[in-house]
């Protein structure tokens, strides 16, 4: 992880349920950031600002691990 998840263990276990924006860093590694969910119609990406379990901010998190 580029930035650790300073939140509950639940977010770590459920992060694969989110979609993530991504970019290539200077070492050509893919970095995932800003978790999102699709709306009920599957069109609009809704940003996840806070952990649904503990309430800590997760919008600015960046992950290097495969989701």
C-alpha positions in Angstrom: 0.0 0.0 0.0 1.2 3.4 -0.8 -0.8 4.8 2.1 -1.9 2.7 5.0 -5.6 2.4 5.8 -5.9 4.1 9.2 -9.3 2.7 9.8 -11.0 -0.5 10.9 -10.1 -3.9 9.6 -13.4 -4.1 7.9 -12.5 -1.6 5.2 -9.4 -3.7 4.3 -11.7 -6.8 3.9 -14.3 -5.0 1.8 -12.1 -2.8 -0.5 -12.5 -5.3 -3.4 -16.2 -4.4 -3.5 -15.4 -0.8 -4.6 -14.4 0.4 -8.0 -11.2 2.6 -8.0 -9.8 5.3 -10.1 -6.2 4.6 -11.0 -3.0 6.0 -12.6 0.5 4.9 -13.4 3.2 6.3 -11.0 6.7 7.3 -11.9 7.8 3.6 -11.6 5.1 2.5 -14.0 3.1 0.8 -11.2 -0.6 1.1 -11.1 -1.9 3.1 -8.1 -5.5 2.9 -7.1 -7.2 5.9 -5.4 -10.7 7.3 -4.5 -13.0 4.3 -4.0 -16.4 4.6 -5.7 -19.7 2.7 -6.0 -22.1 2.7 -9.0 -25.6 4.0 -8.5 -28.6 1.7 -8.7 -28.7 2.2 -12.5 -25.0 1.4 -12.9 -24.2 4.7 -14.6 -22.9 7.2 -12.0 -19.9 6.6 -9.9 -20.6 7.7 -6.3 -17.4 8.6 -4.4 -16.9 6.9 -1.0 -15.7 9.6 1.3 -15.8 7.7 4.6 -15.5 4.1 5.7 -19.0 2.7 6.0 -18.1 0.8 9.2 -16.0 3.2 11.3 -16.5 6.6 9.6 -12.9 7.5 9.0 -12.1 9.4 5.8 -10.9 7.0 3.0 -11.4 9.2 -0.1 -7.7 10.3 -0.3 -6.3 6.8 0.2 -3.9 5.4 -2.4 -3.2 1.7 -2.8 -0.5 -0.1 -4.8 -1.8 -3.5 -4.2 -4.1 -5.2 -6.7 -7.7 -4.6 -5.7 
